[in-house]
Amino acid sequence: MPRNFAAVMNTPTLRKFEKTGLELKDLFEDKNFMFNHWIAKNSNANLSLGIELKEAEAIFKRVKDQASLIDPTLNQHADAQTKRMVHALEGIEQKMMRAEKRKQADKLQQAESVKDFLFPNGHPQERTDNFLNFYQQDQHFIEKLIQSFDPFDFRFNVLSSS
């Protein structure tokens, strides 16, 4: 039978976690994905240029159609210009995301701190930290673990220590 899995979140880390507005499932994602997801969810600005990209592609398609009526050899040039425009808009979108990350650096730093506490060096906390670290801070730690675990529940548990 597999054993239970858990990470322990101390009080300062729990406070940071609550301030960020993250969900527990977000902490299991790659940091960059987690940051992008958090920014997309919490930013007041629209950071996606998807609509603008579709509009620009539609314009370039009409231009390509018009140019091909004049000279079919212009198709390649029109396609190249479309790719150049798509690349430019994607670059702008990336720069907007980086700028928003700079504006939200404090919250992202808190999120990173929580992630690093639960996954030191990118590995689950249970692989690097010894339970004695938590036991020294809370003499009832083992009893709390016994109360928290269900041997038939194989989900990852996040426990708070106080």
C-alpha positions as semicolon CSV with decimal commas, in nm:
position;residue;x (nm);y (nm);z (nm)
1;M;0,000;0,000;0,000
2;P;0,145;0,342;-0,089
3;R;0,216;0,577;0,198
4;N;0,056;0,916;0,252
5;F;0,224;1,224;0,105
6;A;0,235;1,563;0,271
7;A;0,402;1,898;0,299
8;V;0,391;2,120;0,604
9;M;0,329;2,492;0,573
10;N;0,442;2,700;0,869
11;T;0,252;3,009;0,982
12;P;0,458;3,273;0,795
13;T;0,439;3,069;0,475
14;L;0,065;3,016;0,523
15;R;0,016;3,394;0,555
16;K;0,213;3,454;0,235
17;F;0,012;3,185;0,060
18;E;-0,316;3,347;0,166
19;K;-0,196;3,692;0,049
20;T;-0,111;3,564;-0,297
21;G;-0,455;3,422;-0,366
22;L;-0,302;3,109;-0,515
23;E;-0,474;2,775;-0,505
24;L;-0,289;2,469;-0,376
25;K;-0,295;2,308;-0,721
26;D;-0,103;2,611;-0,858
27;L;0,196;2,524;-0,638
28;F;0,245;2,196;-0,823
29;E;0,302;2,376;-1,155
30;D;0,630;2,499;-1,298
31;K;0,722;2,840;-1,150
32;N;0,701;3,028;-1,477
33;F;0,362;2,874;-1,558
34;M;0,243;2,951;-1,205
35;F;0,360;3,316;-1,238
36;N;0,196;3,359;-1,580
37;H;-0,127;3,202;-1,456
38;W;-0,128;3,427;-1,148
39;I;-0,060;3,739;-1,358
40;A;-0,334;3,650;-1,606
41;K;-0,581;3,596;-1,323
42;N;-0,490;3,901;-1,113
43;S;-0,385;4,168;-1,360
44;N;-0,615;4,462;-1,431
45;A;-0,467;4,491;-1,779
46;N;-0,554;4,275;-2,078
47;L;-0,222;4,106;-2,159
48;S;-0,341;3,902;-2,453
49;L;-0,323;4,027;-2,809
50;G;-0,514;3,729;-2,948
51;I;-0,800;3,938;-3,088
52;E;-0,563;4,190;-3,242
53;L;-0,358;3,907;-3,390
54;K;-0,665;3,754;-3,556
55;E;-0,770;4,093;-3,692
56;A;-0,422;4,159;-3,831
57;E;-0,408;3,813;-3,989
58;A;-0,746;3,878;-4,153
59;I;-0,617;4,208;-4,295
60;F;-0,301;4,043;-4,426
61;K;-0,509;3,765;-4,584
62;R;-0,720;4,023;-4,769
63;V;-0,402;4,201;-4,881
64;K;-0,253;3,870;-4,995
65;D;-0,570;3,786;-5,192
66;Q;-0,565;4,128;-5,356
67;A;-0,194;4,103;-5,435
68;S;-0,229;3,753;-5,581
69;L;-0,489;3,884;-5,828
70;I;-0,228;4,128;-5,955
71;D;0,069;3,888;-5,946
72;P;0,060;3,536;-5,795
73;T;0,431;3,555;-5,716
74;L;0,350;3,810;-5,442
75;N;0,197;3,533;-5,227
76;Q;0,533;3,438;-5,077
77;H;0,611;3,799;-4,991
78;A;0,268;3,846;-4,830
79;D;0,313;3,525;-4,628
80;A;0,655;3,641;-4,510
81;Q;0,514;3,977;-4,402
82;T;0,230;3,801;-4,218
83;K;0,482;3,589;-4,026
84;R;0,686;3,900;-3,946
85;M;0,375;4,076;-3,814
86;V;0,271;3,773;-3,605
87;H;0,622;3,755;-3,458
88;A;0,615;4,130;-3,377
89;L;0,278;4,106;-3,199
90;E;0,392;3,801;-3,002
91;G;0,701;3,997;-2,898
92;I;0,487;4,286;-2,779
93;E;0,266;4,043;-2,585
94;Q;0,572;3,892;-2,414
95;K;0,703;4,237;-2,322
96;M;0,365;4,328;-2,177
97;M;0,375;4,013;-1,962
98;R;0,727;4,092;-1,841
99;A;0,625;4,450;-1,756
100;E;0,324;4,325;-1,559
101;K;0,550;4,078;-1,376
102;R;0,775;4,370;-1,277
103;K;0,472;4,560;-1,147
104;Q;0,356;4,257;-0,947
105;A;0,705;4,157;-0,828
106;D;0,613;4,163;-0,457
107;K;0,323;3,918;-0,495
108;L;0,525;3,696;-0,727
109;Q;0,810;3,696;-0,475
110;Q;0,565;3,580;-0,207
111;A;0,435;3,307;-0,438
112;E;0,789;3,197;-0,515
113;S;0,873;3,190;-0,144
114;V;0,575;2,962;-0,075
115;K;0,666;2,734;-0,366
116;D;1,029;2,714;-0,255
117;F;0,925;2,633;0,102
118;L;0,701;2,346;-0,008
119;F;0,932;2,231;-0,289
120;P;1,292;2,309;-0,187
121;N;1,525;2,282;-0,488
122;G;1,223;2,176;-0,695
123;H;1,168;1,857;-0,495
124;P;0,885;1,775;-0,254
125;Q;0,952;1,900;0,098
126;E;0,935;1,547;0,237
127;R;1,239;1,453;0,024
128;T;1,461;1,724;0,174
129;D;1,331;1,825;0,519
130;N;1,337;1,601;0,822
131;F;1,021;1,571;1,030
132;L;1,232;1,653;1,338
133;N;1,250;2,013;1,218
134;F;0,873;2,036;1,262
135;Y;0,865;1,823;1,576
136;Q;1,109;2,058;1,752
137;Q;0,873;2,348;1,687
138;D;0,558;2,155;1,786
139;Q;0,574;1,870;2,038
140;H;0,230;1,749;1,919
141;F;0,340;1,726;1,556
142;I;0,321;1,346;1,536
143;E;-0,027;1,339;1,691
144;K;-0,141;1,598;1,437
145;L;-0,003;1,383;1,156
146;I;-0,188;1,078;1,284
147;Q;-0,512;1,278;1,301
148;S;-0,461;1,429;0,954
149;F;-0,379;1,119;0,756
150;D;-0,620;0,866;0,616
151;P;-0,424;0,557;0,506
152;F;-0,666;0,498;0,217
153;D;-0,649;0,856;0,086
154;F;-0,359;0,884;-0,158
155;R;-0,390;1,254;-0,228
156;F;-0,107;1,492;-0,150
157;N;-0,181;1,667;0,181
158;V;-0,071;2,016;0,279
159;L;-0,073;2,059;0,653
160;S;-0,034;2,381;0,846
161;S;0,182;2,398;1,155
162;S;0,149;2,667;1,415
